[in-house]
Amino acid sequence: MPAFALRFVGQEALPARLSEFDLEQFFTLLSDDVAAIRAQFRSDHRLPAALMLLFMRVAGRPLDGFNVLPRSLLRKTAEALAVSPPSIASLRSIYKRRQTLSKHQLWAKTYLGLRELEPDDEAALTAALLAQAADASHSDDLIRSACQWLFTRRILIPGARRLQDWARGAFATVEAQILIEVNAAVPPSAASRVIGSAYSARPGGDNTHLKWLKTPSKRHGPSTLAETLEKVRYLKALGAHDWNLSAVSLAKQQAYARQVQARRPVKMRDIKPSRQLIELVCFLRVTLLELTDVALLQSSRRSQQLFREAADKAQSNRARSTTSLVQQAAKARAVLHDESKTWQSRVIEARELLAELAETAGGSFVSQVRKALTEDGQRVHACLAALKDLDFGGRDGDPGFEQWKAWAELQRLGASELKEDLPIPDVGAAWHGLVRDQDPRTGYRAYEACTMVSLRKSLRRGSVWLHHSLSFRERDQMLIPPAQWAVQRDEQVELLGMPTSAAEFLEPLLANLVAGMSAVAEAQRRGKIEIRADGMLHLPAMTSLADQSEPVRTRETIYKFIGSVQFPDLLLEVDAATGYSEALLGHRAQSPGELVALYGALLAHGTDADARGVASMIPGLEPAQVTVAMRALEGGGRLRRANERVAEFQSRIPIAALWGDGDKASADMMSLDASRHLWNARVDPRRRTYAAGLYTHVRDRWGIVYDQPIVLNERQAGVAIEGIEQHNSAADRIRISLLAVDTHGYTNPAMAIAKLLGFDLCPRLRDLAERKLYLPRGFNVPEGLEAVTVRRVSMAAIERGWDELLRLAASIRSGRVSATLALQRFGSAAQGDPLHRAAEHLGRLLRTVFLCDYIAIEDFRREIHTLLNRGESVHQLQRAVYSGKVAPERGRRRDEMKAISGSHALLTNIVLAWNTARMHEVVERLKRDGIAVEDDWLRRMGPAHFSHINFRGTMRFGVDKFAAALIQRAPGQADRSAS
């Protein structure tokens, strides 16, 4: 069942408001229901029995009375039963007799096939909650899971107190086990030292070590890197790198760490000592893992910066050298044309000038960059020396690892020059001349530059690692271990839905390749494509769709009927329809103040306003309330669950079916302006401003199905695959089988991994005219296509690496490694690795099959462009929601940046869902009034419209209007009816 539909599960009363969509989807009597009710009950009891049936079907528990009753539901149910709708008071009077209430509850339970909880069921539920408690961040998540567990097994959901007892019991049991693990990893004597050190003041400052560790990195630079590494050294001095917490899931450790991050120090005294110890140890351990990643990323960026500056210097020197060469050549020419001298003297003088010319001309540009990097020895040495306290591990024979070990030994010996008797590993032909320079000091500086570059490459491909890191781990820690893979291979391959041998996979693929090449040849013969003499492929522009005027007029009419809306009203209406606030809080809001604070936090994360700015826009809200709610949104995956509810709701509205089947999507990045003081911000090459990236996946039905923050100017293929894999991991959703991306979201290995995970990666490639069709050696190319083909696909390489390819895909599917990290480690940085070679050649083959369809089939090409254009339209809406830039103090922590991305996506999804629902209502009204609205017109418009929404100004949330649907009803609350 979709996540948004499960919002009714476990509720104790009918919701006060139901949309037309809810009535049709979840509160409609079937013909069998009507017949059963008529056969069982007399006329005056049929309506209450029907309402009991409808409620138990969606809530999984009996209805105790009609405290709240939507009149729309009353009218619809009465019509279905062909009875007159009675007054709400008369309905309440029927259930004043407990015997009647019990009779209706028993009948509905029997009719729906529900049963009471048995002891075996309770044992199984307890075991399931214990398993989830190992990763959950709050007991509210367990209560929700318990309700859904019971609901899916058709077991009546008991009262709230019993659910709370189960959840708290599971949490307490897991926490007791974690305490045992923590005490084993950090003995009491060490624990007292750790606690004392964490709460002690730092030398020369007023802050404690704990507050210092909680302060995120600031702007990019050597001082920030130095401070990050100082924190790593402090944590290692406490022994955090040796603590064995492998029995505690990383998600649980991160949940405890977030508690410490969000809590003020003064509140620590209210926590039990055992809980304090668990939280602090997990915080220190997770902080070490995260800071190690941050330090290596900052170091990588620093080495990139030094290399880029060396390239700029080499370019400048080259320009000056070119000028000098021209001047020398002009002098030689002048000498040769000087008739006042003898020809012998002219030749001798010209030869001297030309000799100087040869000396001035340097080597290749890359060699000049290496030389400039060597000359920048002081900064290169500082970049390497900052990492000297990190205990790198690596593969024997790896160039980066061997050079690092040799450099570390040189540092231990206090060397500052390379003497002939000092052994160093091979640095390759490119660096050999500089490293073996006649000046031993120059050679030493060149060796340091070579080591810095090689170490960065080795870290990126995973041949050098750190054990106290999340992203830079050993390869076999990321993938399914070889021994486990040998045992589980057949089972894992079956879960992937892939054949066990490469030959079985390649046979139909090669058949598609033959058909695709024939289609391209046919398109050329018919003049639909042109292959020019220079080997360039030319595709004509796609023909525009006819009759654009009617869709435009229809869209304008629809949005005129919709009218303008205030953003707070829109947030409340979609919340009442989907219950996303319940997903964010983990429970229904206890008061209007809690709900408004949540909306404020959503706005503070998802727009350019901060906590103070949001509080000033919402009367009666304090900045402190917003800040606390903002921290609560940062963890636990609640933003992801809220987005899923809203996106699923939007895609189920009937009009959305006209926009697609829900099995295709596009993915692209939107840059969010940021301060240059944000250490992970980069310069957007298009807009020339510092920015952070938000990567979103937009389904063909327009909803954002996944979002994640990324760093600009890096390949996006990994994050593109990660979003689809996360979406497809849920069994109750329509699987996405095709993902359209632009050039940045594509690599050949990524196409291979996507195919093994069950979907097609379809890129809109830049410079398509220059792209060649890769074919296996010996492939028979149709006549006329030789100019656009190259035979660079090795079938042998695919077959040799097939098993490792399956192991990598299975590791992603099982959650051992993210697709983002996998593509970083086994992408271009892993050139030479058999796994990378297999992925590269399989990706080339898949790219050719895709390009054949893209070139030969105009409708397929149009579909890819349409998907990507929808993504761009959603980006325009996103920019309307977040019109400013990330404040300098925001986005420094990974959790905070994820909260910004998730909140922004949720606000965007809310607008899309509201617009979709309103469009559907208007279209239905127009059709009822006899106005023709063609489906083809509706297919060409979408819900990414925002000119009618007021995103700014004073925001007043009319919670009272939706209180019955959004606020938890207190016990004994007075009866009330909903209009």
Summary of the structure (lengths in Angstrom):
residues: 979
radius of gyration: 33.1
end to end distance: 28.9
largest distance: 130.3
contacts: 3159
relative contact order: 0.09
helix: 62%
strand: 7%
